[in-house]
Amino acid sequence: MTKDTFLNRNFYGYGPKKPEFVWPQGKRVALSIVVNIEEGAELTLSSGDEKNEYIYENNLNPVSDQSVDLCMESHFEYGLRAGIWRVFHLLDQFKVKVTFSCCSRALKKSPWLVKEIISRGHEISAHSVRWETHSNFSVKHEKNIISFNSSTGGRFSIWSPINLALCLLEGDQGYKDFLRGGMDVDVACLNNPENNPAFQLSAQDIIYNNILDAETTLVVNYDYKLRNFISFAQQVEMESNGKSIDSKNEKVDYQTGSIVWGGYGPQSQHSFFQHVFQGTKQSNKYFICSKSNKLNFKQMIAQIESLVHGNEDENDIHKKTNISGVTKIELKDLSPYSIGQLLSLWENKTIFNSIFWDTNAFDQWGVELGKINTQKQL
C-alpha cells in the first residue's frame, strides 16, 4: 500500500444519498450462516508438525512440544466425531443451507466430509490451509504455503496447485488418479509422438481445417457431468491457436485455429442439430460419452449413425440429410482417471496443432490487450 493510498481514503461514503436495500419477497433481514471446519488443520506432533496447537483463547499450552497432546487432539476431534452430525441434523431439520468455511488440511484428512457437505446442498469456501494466524507471515513464507510457477498459463493450469479445489472435492486418492490419467497420456505422447491418440486427432484437425476447408470444430458430449467440457475445449484450442503470427513473428498465409463450438448432446439436438444435419457448413465433429451412461451412450450412437449414413432412401429432397464423418470418443467411465485422460488428450492435441501451424500455443496477446484497455477504463 502506497502513501497516496492512505491520503486518498474515503470517509464520506454514500453521504446523504444512502441506497435503498431491498431483499426478495419484502424480507427485512438476510442471514448468512457460516460453519468453520478446522478440525484436523491444527498443529500436532502426530501430524508431523513442529509443535502442538493450544487453545489461544485461554493462552494455555500445558503439554510440552516433545510429546503428543492427546487432550488437545481430542478437543478438535470432538468437532467431527460428534459435533458436525448434530449441526447437520439441525440444518436438515430447519431446511437451512449454509456455507462451510473449511481449512484445506482439515478436508484432506476427512475427504468424506466434502461429499457430505455437497450432497446436503451446502457450499464450501476457503478458510486457509490450516488453523493459524497469518498476520505475521513473511512474503516468502506465504508463497511457500501454496506455490506454483508464475509461467503456468491459465488454460494449462489444471495440473498445478491452482486446482486445489479438485483435491478437496475428490480427496487425495481421487486427485492422484486424475493426475495419473493425465500423465499417462503425456507419457504416451512423449514416448511415441507420431503414434498416439492426441497426434492422430491433431492430424484429423489439420485435414479438416487446412485441406477440407472446414473452419469450425463441433464438440458434443452426452454426459451431463461433462456439460461444461465445451468451455474447456474452446479456451484451450482458441486461446492457444487463434493466432495469425507464426513462431518467427511473421504473418501466416494459411488457416490456423478452428472455431470451436458445441454443447451437451440431449439439449443440442433441439438447438443446432438441424444445422448439422441439413446445413451448408462443414465442420470437424467430435462426439464424447462414457459407456457408464448407457441411455445417453445409445443416444450418441444413434446420432452418429444418422450423420454417417444419412437417409439415402428418402425421396423427398426436403428430408434429405447430409452425410459426414464423426469422431467418437468413448470413455470407460467418469472416474477421475478417465477425466484426466480426456483433458490431457485435448491439451496435447492442441499443442500438436500448434506445431503443425507453427504458432505459439502458450501466449494470448489479444486477451492481454483487452485486459489492459479494461484497466484503463477503470
Secondary structure, DSSP 4 states (H G I P E B T S, - for coil): --HHHHHT----TTTT-------GGG-S-----EEEE-TT-S--GGGT-SS---BTTTTB--S-TTS--HHHHHHHHHIIIIIHHHHHHHHHHTT---EEEE-HHHHHH-HHHHHHHHHTT-EEEE--SSSS--TT--HHHHHHHS---TT--GGGGGGSGGGHHHHHHHHHHHHHHHHHHHHHHHHHHHHSTTSSHHHHHHHHHHIIIIIS---EEEEEE--GGGTTHHHHHHHHHHHHH--SB-TTS-B-SS--SPEEEEEEHHHHTTTTHHHHHH-S--EEEEEEEETT-HHHHHHHHHHHHHHHHTTTT---GGG-------EEEEES-SSHHHHHHHHHHHHHHHHHHHHHHT--TT--HHHHHHHHHHHHH-
